[in-house]
Amino acid sequence: MGILYFTRHGETFWNVEKRICGATDIDLTEKGHQQAVEAGRKIKAQLESGEIHIDQILYSPLMRGKKTALHISEITGIPAMEEPALIERNFGFYEGTDNSSEQFKKDRGEVAMSFGRDKGGESNLKTAQRIYNLLDRLLAQPEKTFMLVGHNGLGRIINSYFYDMTNEEFAAFRMENCGILRYDF
């Protein structure tokens, strides 16, 4: 049996402002750095107790994913490597906009339940293809345990790889900053 872990990056300035980050390269807040450090400490304690084992960290090339992963790597000693497939989905026109607006919620609901893309962005299907291909490669190595450090949008795609989700469940899926999910396969 193999195991895969996924964590979302620490808090960003745009998370605080309720703006859509997507593929825009936004930095962590001080709280985001602290969340990553705390995640690293938690993982280190679990490694030391033998509760978990992780061979390698793969992370998004966007600075919020990279900095989160490097904090965790530095604390735990787990080697970390950038993985281009883990870049967040490009939300096109919506990058930088208010994610709580009624128009965004309406448009996102329609896109999340369709094959469409966000006005100039990447479709859910294209993102899923990229992430599913990565997961297929990683899961072909069940003797290795990976931790992926990425983004909320990728978290929902990864969750849909392992679990059946309705369109509504897919659209509603959310991860806390530096939350950690475990998948057994």
N, CA and C of each residue as an Amber inpcrd file, in Angstrom:
protein
   555
   0.8400000  -1.1840000   0.0000000   0.0000000   0.0000000   0.0000000
   0.8810000   1.2410000   0.0000000   0.4910000   2.2430000  -0.7720000
   1.2220000   3.5010000  -0.8360000   0.4670000   4.6120000  -0.1270000
   1.2140000   5.6700000   0.1680000   0.6420000   6.8330000   0.8600000
   1.1150000   8.0920000   0.1510000   0.2270000   9.0640000   0.0420000
   0.5380000  10.3740000  -0.5190000  -0.0360000  11.4280000   0.4250000
   0.7420000  12.4730000   0.6810000   0.2700000  13.5940000   1.4940000
   0.1620000  14.8300000   0.6130000  -0.8110000  15.6690000   0.9300000
  -0.9540000  16.9430000   0.2310000  -1.1730000  18.0370000   1.2570000
  -0.4660000  19.1460000   1.0910000  -0.7070000  20.3120000   1.9360000
  -0.8420000  21.5530000   1.0650000  -1.6810000  22.4370000   1.5170000
  -1.8530000  23.7280000   0.8630000  -0.8430000  24.7080000   1.4660000
  -0.3880000  25.6330000   0.6640000   0.5510000  26.6650000   1.1090000
  -0.0100000  27.4730000   2.2810000   0.8870000  28.2240000   2.9310000
   0.4880000  29.1270000   4.0080000  -0.2960000  30.3190000   3.4730000
  -0.8480000  31.0780000   4.3860000  -1.6630000  32.2460000   4.0480000
  -0.8780000  33.2550000   3.2040000  -1.5660000  33.8160000   2.1990000
  -0.9730000  34.8500000   1.3410000  -1.6710000  36.1830000   1.6010000
  -1.0480000  37.2410000   1.0600000  -1.6680000  38.5630000   1.1720000
  -3.0290000  38.5740000   0.4850000  -3.1530000  37.9100000  -0.6610000
  -4.4350000  37.8890000  -1.3590000  -5.4500000  36.9990000  -0.6610000
  -5.0110000  35.9600000   0.0670000  -5.9690000  35.1920000   0.8740000
  -6.6320000  36.1080000   1.8910000  -5.8450000  36.9490000   2.5420000
  -6.3570000  37.8780000   3.5460000  -7.3580000  38.8390000   2.9060000
  -7.0630000  39.2920000   1.7060000  -7.9170000  40.2510000   1.0050000
  -9.0680000  39.5760000   0.2650000  -9.1840000  38.2530000   0.3750000
 -10.2240000  37.4630000  -0.3020000 -10.1720000  37.6530000  -1.8180000
  -8.9300000  37.6780000  -2.3320000  -8.7210000  37.8060000  -3.7760000
  -8.2530000  36.4710000  -4.3310000  -8.5880000  36.2150000  -5.5610000
  -8.2400000  34.9660000  -6.2170000  -6.7790000  35.0190000  -6.6610000
  -5.9860000  34.0940000  -6.1340000  -4.5490000  34.0490000  -6.4720000
  -4.3180000  33.3420000  -7.7920000  -4.8660000  32.1420000  -7.9480000
  -4.6390000  31.3720000  -9.1590000  -3.1650000  31.2370000  -9.4620000
  -2.7880000  31.4600000 -10.7240000  -1.3990000  31.3170000 -11.1680000
  -0.5740000  32.5800000 -10.9210000  -1.1860000  33.6190000 -10.3340000
  -0.4450000  34.8340000 -10.0060000   0.4830000  34.5140000  -8.8380000
   1.7280000  34.9730000  -8.9230000   2.7460000  34.6270000  -7.9290000
   2.6860000  35.5800000  -6.7410000   1.9400000  35.1930000  -5.7110000
   1.7030000  36.0190000  -4.5230000   2.4710000  35.4250000  -3.3450000
   3.0770000  36.2980000  -2.5430000   3.9110000  35.8540000  -1.4260000
   3.0830000  35.5260000  -0.1880000   3.7250000  34.8270000   0.7480000
   3.1350000  34.5090000   2.0370000   3.1330000  35.7350000   2.9470000
   2.1540000  35.8040000   3.8200000   2.1650000  36.7870000   4.9120000
   3.0770000  36.2320000   6.0050000   3.3140000  37.0340000   7.0210000
   4.0820000  36.5350000   8.1760000   3.3370000  35.3530000   8.8000000
   2.0200000  35.4410000   8.8870000   1.2210000  34.3220000   9.4100000
   1.4060000  33.0900000   8.5350000   1.4690000  33.2800000   7.2140000
   1.6810000  32.1660000   6.2880000   3.0050000  31.4630000   6.5350000
   4.0620000  32.2660000   6.7830000   5.3630000  31.6710000   7.1240000
   5.2510000  30.8740000   8.4180000   4.5650000  31.4420000   9.4110000
   4.4020000  30.7540000  10.6960000   3.5890000  29.4650000  10.5460000
   2.5630000  29.5010000   9.6930000   1.7720000  28.2880000   9.4450000
   2.6540000  27.1880000   8.8450000   3.5330000  27.5690000   7.9190000
   4.4280000  26.5970000   7.2880000   5.4230000  26.0330000   8.2980000
   5.9580000  26.8970000   9.1420000   6.8820000  26.4500000  10.1880000
   6.1650000  25.4850000  11.1300000   4.9490000  25.8350000  11.5290000
   4.1840000  24.9630000  12.4290000   3.8840000  23.6160000  11.7570000
   3.5300000  23.6330000  10.4730000   3.3010000  22.3790000   9.7480000
   4.5810000  21.5440000   9.7410000   5.7220000  22.1950000   9.5190000
   7.0000000  21.4940000   9.5410000   7.2740000  20.8590000  10.8910000
   7.0050000  21.5790000  11.9580000   7.2130000  21.0440000  13.3170000
   6.2950000  19.8470000  13.5870000   5.0510000  19.9600000  13.1520000
   4.0920000  18.8630000  13.3400000   4.5460000  17.6250000  12.5740000
   4.9690000  17.8240000  11.3380000   5.4270000  16.7000000  10.5230000
   6.6890000  16.0930000  11.1290000   7.6090000  16.9330000  11.5970000
   8.8400000  16.4320000  12.2130000   8.5220000  15.5620000  13.4250000
   7.6000000  16.0030000  14.2640000   7.2220000  15.2130000  15.4370000
   6.6440000  13.8650000  15.0220000   5.8280000  13.8510000  13.9500000
   5.2470000  12.5980000  13.4740000   6.3130000  11.6910000  12.8600000
   7.3010000  12.2930000  12.1920000   8.4170000  11.5090000  11.6430000
   9.2220000  10.8740000  12.7710000   9.5210000  11.6730000  13.7880000
  10.3300000  11.1900000  14.9080000   9.6300000  10.1110000  15.7120000
   8.3130000  10.1700000  15.7880000   7.5600000   9.1590000  16.5320000
   7.3260000   7.8980000  15.7060000   7.6500000   7.9670000  14.4120000
   7.4200000   6.8280000  13.5290000   5.9980000   6.7380000  13.0190000
   5.1970000   7.7400000  13.3290000   3.7970000   7.7640000  12.9110000
   3.6690000   7.8750000  11.3900000   4.5890000   8.6340000  10.7810000
   4.5780000   8.8010000   9.3270000   5.9970000   8.6800000   8.7790000
   6.0650000   8.5150000   7.4690000   7.3400000   8.5180000   6.7430000
   7.0940000   9.2560000   5.4260000   7.9900000  10.1470000   5.0660000
   7.9010000  10.8670000   3.7860000   9.2900000  10.8590000   3.1610000
   9.3660000  10.4030000   1.9050000  10.6470000  10.3360000   1.2030000
  11.0250000  11.6430000   0.5210000  10.0280000  12.3260000  -0.0370000
  10.3370000  13.5300000  -0.8110000   9.1500000  14.4830000  -0.8160000
   9.4720000  15.7710000  -0.8240000   8.4790000  16.8300000  -0.9700000
   8.5770000  17.3590000  -2.3930000   7.4530000  17.4360000  -3.0750000
   7.3700000  18.0700000  -4.3900000   6.4890000  19.3010000  -4.2230000
   6.9150000  20.4330000  -4.7970000   6.1820000  21.6700000  -4.5460000
   5.9540000  22.4960000  -5.8060000   4.9270000  23.3270000  -5.7090000
   4.5650000  24.2730000  -6.7650000   5.6930000  25.2780000  -6.9730000
   5.9180000  25.6880000  -8.2210000   6.9330000  26.7090000  -8.4760000
   6.5220000  28.1170000  -8.0370000   5.2530000  28.3240000  -7.7050000
   4.8230000  29.6370000  -7.2290000   5.3900000  29.8670000  -5.8310000
   5.8200000  31.1060000  -5.5400000   6.5570000  31.3720000  -4.3020000
   5.8150000  30.9450000  -3.0510000   4.4950000  31.0130000  -3.0250000
   3.7680000  30.6240000  -1.8180000   3.8930000  29.1230000  -1.5560000
   3.8960000  28.3240000  -2.6220000   4.1000000  26.8790000  -2.4660000
   5.5490000  26.5470000  -2.1580000   6.4410000  27.2030000  -2.8770000
   7.8750000  26.9520000  -2.6900000   8.3190000  27.3030000  -1.2750000
   7.9420000  28.4820000  -0.7960000   8.3780000  28.9010000   0.5380000
   7.7880000  28.0010000   1.6240000   6.5380000  27.5810000   1.4520000
   5.9280000  26.6560000   2.4090000   6.7100000  25.3460000   2.4330000
   6.9900000  24.8050000   1.2600000   7.7160000  23.5310000   1.1610000
   9.1230000  23.6370000   1.7340000   9.7950000  24.7480000   1.4640000
  11.1660000  24.8950000   1.9540000  11.2090000  25.0500000   3.4690000
  10.2120000  25.6920000   4.0600000  10.1290000  25.7280000   5.5250000
  10.0000000  24.3000000   6.0660000   9.0860000  23.5280000   5.4850000
   8.8560000  22.1570000   5.9450000  10.1110000  21.3160000   5.7510000
  10.7490000  21.4470000   4.5980000  11.9650000  20.6850000   4.3000000
  13.0890000  21.0210000   5.2720000  13.2760000  22.2960000   5.5340000
  14.3500000  22.7330000   6.4340000  14.1580000  22.1620000   7.8380000
  12.9340000  22.1520000   8.3090000  12.6410000  21.6690000   9.6590000
  12.7270000  20.1520000   9.7500000  12.2430000  19.4570000   8.7190000
  12.1490000  17.9950000   8.7650000  13.3580000  17.2780000   8.1870000
  14.0880000  17.9530000   7.3050000  15.1910000  17.2920000   6.6110000
  14.7500000  16.4820000   5.4060000  13.4880000  16.5350000   5.0580000
  12.9850000  15.8140000   3.8780000  13.4250000  16.5870000   2.6410000
  14.0570000  15.9080000   1.6670000  14.4570000  16.6290000   0.4540000
  13.2410000  17.1590000  -0.3110000  13.4050000  18.3590000  -0.8610000
  12.3040000  19.0080000  -1.5820000  12.7430000  19.3630000  -2.9970000
  11.8090000  19.2440000  -3.9390000  12.0950000  19.5280000  -5.3370000
  10.8810000  20.1990000  -5.9820000  11.1420000  21.2020000  -6.8020000
  10.0670000  21.8850000  -7.5270000   9.4500000  20.9390000  -8.5470000
   8.1200000  20.9830000  -8.6520000   7.3760000  20.1790000  -9.6200000
   6.4510000  21.1110000 -10.4000000   6.8020000  21.4210000 -11.6650000
   6.0140000  22.3750000 -12.4570000   4.5290000  22.0270000 -12.5890000
   4.1790000  20.7560000 -12.5520000   2.7720000  20.3690000 -12.6870000
   1.9270000  20.8590000 -11.5230000   2.5620000  21.2310000 -10.4040000
   1.8190000  21.6480000  -9.2180000   1.4840000  23.1360000  -9.1930000
   1.7450000  23.8530000 -10.2840000   1.3360000  25.2550000 -10.3360000
  -0.1900000  25.3220000 -10.2570000  -0.6990000  26.3440000  -9.5960000
  -2.1560000  26.4800000  -9.4560000  -2.7960000  26.7550000 -10.8130000
  -4.0370000  26.4250000 -10.9080000  -4.8400000  26.6810000 -12.0940000
  -4.8760000  28.1820000 -12.3900000  -4.8080000  28.5310000 -13.6510000
  -4.9220000  29.9270000 -14.0670000  -6.4120000  30.2580000 -14.1650000
  -6.8340000  31.2260000 -13.3660000  -8.2480000  31.6150000 -13.3440000
  -8.5480000  32.7680000 -14.2990000  -7.6110000  33.0830000 -15.1910000
  -7.8450000  34.0700000 -16.2330000  -8.2940000  35.4140000 -15.7060000
  -9.4000000  35.8900000 -16.2480000  -9.9760000  37.1890000 -15.9140000
 -10.1300000  37.3870000 -14.4040000 -10.3710000  36.2950000 -13.6690000
 -10.6680000  36.3920000 -12.2420000  -9.4350000  36.5280000 -11.3490000
  -8.2370000  36.3350000 -11.8860000  -7.0310000  36.4650000 -11.0660000
  -7.0210000  37.8570000 -10.4180000  -6.8750000  37.9020000  -9.1120000
  -6.8020000  39.1560000  -8.3780000  -8.1410000  39.7610000  -8.0120000
  -9.2380000  39.1480000  -8.4500000 -10.5540000  39.7110000  -8.1400000
 -11.0750000  39.1690000  -6.8120000 -12.1190000  39.7840000  -6.3130000
 -12.7370000  39.4180000  -5.0380000 -13.4400000  38.0660000  -5.1810000
 -13.0050000  37.0910000  -4.3870000 -13.6080000  35.7550000  -4.5120000
 -14.9360000  35.6290000  -3.7730000 -15.3870000  36.7150000  -3.1440000
 -16.6710000  36.6540000  -2.4430000 -17.7790000  37.3800000  -3.2210000
 -17.4610000  37.9170000  -4.4070000 -18.4780000  38.6410000  -5.1700000
 -19.5510000  37.6740000  -5.6810000 -20.7660000  38.1750000  -5.7840000
 -21.8680000  37.3440000  -6.2600000 -21.6500000  36.8980000  -7.7020000
 -21.0820000  37.7680000  -8.5540000 -20.8430000  37.3960000  -9.9430000
 -19.8150000  36.2660000 -10.0220000 -18.7590000  36.3580000  -9.2240000
 -17.7470000  35.3040000  -9.2260000 -18.3700000  33.9860000  -8.7780000
 -19.1530000  34.0140000  -7.6920000 -19.7700000  32.7870000  -7.1970000
 -20.6720000  32.1670000  -8.2610000 -21.4240000  33.0030000  -8.9690000
 -22.3110000  32.5020000 -10.0270000 -21.4910000  31.9080000 -11.1580000
 -20.5020000  32.6630000 -11.6320000 -19.6660000  32.1860000 -12.7380000
 -18.8890000  30.9380000 -12.3360000 -18.3200000  30.9020000 -11.1360000
 -17.5310000  29.7590000 -10.6730000 -18.3960000  28.5280000 -10.5560000
 -19.6020000  28.6930000 -10.0670000 -20.5020000  27.5490000  -9.9610000
 -20.7700000  26.9310000 -11.3140000 -20.9600000  27.7750000 -12.3180000
 -21.2010000  27.2820000 -13.6730000 -19.9590000  26.6150000 -14.2510000
 -18.7830000  27.2280000 -14.0640000 -17.5510000  26.6640000 -14.6060000
 -17.1730000  25.3820000 -13.8830000 -17.3400000  25.3560000 -12.5590000
 -16.9670000  24.1800000 -11.7790000 -17.7680000  22.9570000 -12.2050000
 -18.9630000  23.1880000 -12.7190000 -19.8030000  22.0700000 -13.1210000
 -19.8580000  21.9220000 -14.6360000 -18.8210000  22.4000000 -15.3150000
 -18.7970000  22.3010000 -16.7740000 -17.3850000  22.0200000 -17.2570000
 -17.2540000  21.9580000 -18.5650000 -15.9470000  21.7610000 -19.1760000
 -15.2860000  23.0910000 -19.5210000 -15.9350000  24.1800000 -19.1590000
 -15.4590000  25.5070000 -19.5370000 -14.2400000  25.9570000 -18.7730000
 -13.7240000  27.0840000 -19.2200000 -12.5790000  27.6900000 -18.5500000
 -12.9690000  29.0910000 -18.1340000 -12.2460000  29.6070000 -17.1520000
 -12.5130000  30.9500000 -16.6590000 -11.9340000  31.9770000 -17.6190000
 -12.7560000  32.6110000 -18.4050000 -12.3860000  33.7330000 -19.2830000
 -10.8750000  33.9360000 -19.4250000 -10.2670000  33.1520000 -20.2820000
  -8.8360000  33.2740000 -20.5400000  -7.9710000  32.3900000 -19.6630000
  -8.5670000  31.6250000 -18.7800000  -7.8090000  30.7730000 -17.8760000
  -7.7520000  29.3300000 -18.3380000  -7.4600000  28.4660000 -17.3980000
  -7.3140000  27.0370000 -17.6490000  -8.5840000  26.3260000 -17.1840000
  -9.0340000  25.3420000 -17.9280000 -10.2380000  24.6100000 -17.5480000
  -9.9290000  23.6150000 -16.4260000 -10.9840000  23.2190000 -15.7100000
 -10.8340000  22.1640000 -14.7090000 -10.2990000  20.8910000 -15.3390000
 -10.7590000  20.5750000 -16.5380000 -10.3160000  19.3420000 -17.1900000
  -8.8330000  19.3790000 -17.5300000  -8.3610000  20.5080000 -18.0300000
  -6.9350000  20.6470000 -18.3640000  -6.0880000  20.5490000 -17.0950000
  -6.5490000  21.1950000 -16.0290000  -5.8420000  21.1150000 -14.7510000
  -5.8440000  19.6770000 -14.2410000  -6.9990000  19.0220000 -14.3060000
  -7.0970000  17.6310000 -13.8410000  -6.1800000  16.7220000 -14.6590000
  -6.1030000  16.9470000 -15.9640000  -5.2170000  16.1230000 -16.7930000
  -3.7780000  16.2280000 -16.3020000  -3.3350000  17.4390000 -16.0550000
  -1.9620000  17.6830000 -15.6050000  -1.7080000  17.0370000 -14.2410000
  -2.6560000  17.2040000 -13.3160000  -2.4840000  16.6560000 -11.9630000
  -2.6510000  15.1380000 -11.9630000  -3.6330000  14.6260000 -12.6840000
  -3.8200000  13.1730000 -12.7490000  -2.5910000  12.4970000 -13.3530000
  -1.9880000  13.1010000 -14.3820000  -0.7720000  12.5250000 -14.9680000
   0.3510000  12.4680000 -13.9400000   0.5050000  13.5380000 -13.1550000
   1.5180000  13.5500000 -12.0970000   1.2110000  12.4630000 -11.0670000
  -0.0240000  12.3780000 -10.6230000  -0.3930000  11.3680000  -9.6320000
  -0.1700000   9.9570000 -10.1640000  -0.4920000   9.7170000 -11.4220000
  -0.2410000   8.4050000 -12.0260000   1.2470000   8.0520000 -11.9370000
   2.1170000   9.0330000 -12.2300000   3.5740000   8.7900000 -12.1660000
   4.0230000   8.4990000 -10.7310000   3.5220000   9.2740000  -9.7850000
   3.9310000   9.0960000  -8.3970000   3.3940000   7.7930000  -7.8110000
   2.1570000   7.4730000  -8.1140000   1.5450000   6.2790000  -7.5540000
   2.0950000   4.9950000  -8.1810000   2.8090000   5.1410000  -9.2840000
   3.4960000   3.9900000  -9.8850000   4.7420000   3.6270000  -9.0810000
   5.0350000   4.4250000  -8.0500000   6.1750000   4.1850000  -7.1520000
   5.6540000   3.9870000  -5.7250000   4.8730000   2.9400000  -5.4620000
   4.2470000   2.7970000  -4.1440000   5.2460000   2.6120000  -3.0000000
   6.4870000   2.3140000  -3.3350000   7.5070000   2.1710000  -2.2910000
   7.9860000   3.5240000  -1.7640000   7.6350000   4.6110000  -2.4500000
   8.0210000   5.9550000  -2.0150000   6.7880000   6.7110000  -1.5280000
   6.9840000   7.5060000  -0.4970000   5.9100000   8.3490000   0.0250000
   6.2490000   9.8020000  -0.2850000   5.3360000  10.4640000  -0.9700000
   5.5310000  11.8460000  -1.3790000   4.6060000  12.7710000  -0.5880000
   5.0940000  13.9920000  -0.3660000   4.2500000  15.0780000   0.1140000
   4.2230000  16.1160000  -0.9970000   3.0350000  16.4930000  -1.4160000
   2.8710000  17.5290000  -2.4230000   2.4740000  18.8120000  -1.7150000
   3.1120000  19.9140000  -2.0900000   2.7680000  21.2190000  -1.5310000
   2.2370000  22.0660000  -2.6770000   0.9750000  22.4460000  -2.5670000
   0.3570000  23.1710000  -3.6680000  -0.7170000  24.1300000  -3.1990000
  -1.8360000  24.0800000  -3.8830000  -2.8580000  25.1130000  -3.7980000
  -4.2390000  24.5060000  -3.5930000  -5.1760000  25.3250000  -3.1380000
  -6.5350000  24.8670000  -2.8700000  -7.1840000  24.2230000  -4.1060000
  -7.0450000  24.8780000  -5.2580000  -7.6340000  24.3230000  -6.4820000
  -7.0740000  22.9550000  -6.8210000  -5.7810000  22.7710000  -6.5780000
  -5.1640000  21.4680000  -6.8280000  -5.6380000  20.4460000  -5.8080000
  -5.8790000  20.9170000  -4.5800000  -6.3910000  20.0170000  -3.5450000
  -7.7050000  19.3800000  -3.9510000  -8.5850000  20.1760000  -4.5660000
  -9.8700000  19.6010000  -4.9810000  -9.6730000  18.6050000  -6.1240000
  -8.7270000  18.8900000  -7.0260000  -8.4470000  17.9600000  -8.1280000
  -7.8590000  16.6610000  -7.5660000  -6.8950000  16.7800000  -6.6480000
  -6.2830000  15.5940000  -6.0440000  -7.3360000  14.7900000  -5.3010000
  -8.2090000  15.4570000  -4.5620000  -9.2730000  14.7600000  -3.8510000
 -10.1840000  14.0120000  -4.8250000 -10.4470000  14.6250000  -5.9850000
 -11.3150000  13.9770000  -6.9710000 -10.6350000  12.7750000  -7.6220000
  -9.3210000  12.7240000  -7.5910000  -8.5740000  11.5640000  -8.1070000
  -8.8240000  10.3480000  -7.2170000  -8.8620000  10.5670000  -5.9130000
  -8.9850000   9.4710000  -4.9630000 -10.4210000   9.1490000  -4.5720000
 -11.3220000  10.1310000  -4.6590000 -12.7080000   9.9370000  -4.2210000
 -13.6840000  10.4160000  -5.2760000 -14.7990000   9.7020000  -5.3940000
 -15.8810000  10.1850000  -6.2380000 -16.4620000  11.4320000  -5.5920000
 -16.6690000  12.4600000  -6.4030000 -17.2350000  13.7130000  -5.8970000
 -18.3220000  14.1690000  -6.8590000 -19.4190000  14.6470000  -6.3210000
 -20.4280000  15.2620000  -7.1760000 -19.8910000  16.6240000  -7.6230000
 -20.5340000  17.2200000  -8.6040000 -20.1370000  18.5630000  -9.0340000
 -20.2200000  19.5440000  -7.8730000 -21.2640000  19.4130000  -7.0720000
 -21.4360000  20.3150000  -5.9390000 -20.3210000  20.1270000  -4.9060000
 -19.9540000  18.8800000  -4.6180000 -18.8640000  18.5970000  -3.6700000
 -17.5370000  19.1300000  -4.2060000 -17.3170000  18.9560000  -5.5050000
 -16.0920000  19.4510000  -6.1170000 -16.0100000  20.9740000  -5.9830000
 -17.0960000  21.6630000  -6.3150000 -17.1110000  23.1280000  -6.2500000
 -16.9630000  23.6320000  -4.8140000 -17.4740000  22.8820000  -3.8370000
 -17.4630000  23.3220000  -2.4400000 -16.1760000  22.9530000  -1.6990000
 -15.3400000  22.1080000  -2.2810000 -14.1360000  21.6360000  -1.5880000
 -13.2210000  22.7990000  -1.2270000 -12.7810000  22.8590000   0.0150000
 -11.8600000  23.9000000   0.4960000 -10.8520000  23.2730000   1.4510000
  -9.6420000  23.7990000   1.4290000  -8.5980000  23.3920000   2.3700000
  -8.1240000  24.6030000   3.1430000  -7.8470000  24.4130000   4.4040000
  -7.2290000  25.4660000   5.2030000  -5.7750000  25.6200000   4.7750000
  -5.2190000  26.8060000   4.9590000  -3.8060000  27.0110000   4.6870000
  -2.9980000  26.0690000   5.6000000  -2.0780000  25.3590000   4.9780000
  -1.1910000  24.3760000   5.6410000  -1.9450000  23.2040000   6.2390000
  -3.1960000  23.0040000   5.8230000  -3.9040000  21.7700000   6.1840000
  -3.2240000  20.6100000   5.4580000  -3.2630000  19.4400000   6.0360000
  -2.6030000  18.2800000   5.4410000  -3.6280000  17.1730000   5.2480000
  -3.6660000  16.6380000   4.0360000  -4.5240000  15.5080000   3.7190000
  -3.6480000  14.2870000   3.4480000  -4.1460000  13.1260000   3.8180000
  -3.4420000  11.8610000   3.5690000  -4.3090000  11.0100000   2.6650000
  -3.6730000  10.4100000   1.6740000  -4.3620000   9.5120000   0.7590000
  -3.6360000   8.1740000   0.7630000  -4.3770000   7.1000000   1.0250000
  -3.8450000   5.7410000   0.9590000  -4.2980000   5.1210000  -0.3470000
  -3.3790000   4.4190000  -1.0130000  -3.7470000   3.7680000  -2.2790000
  -3.1250000   2.3900000  -2.3540000
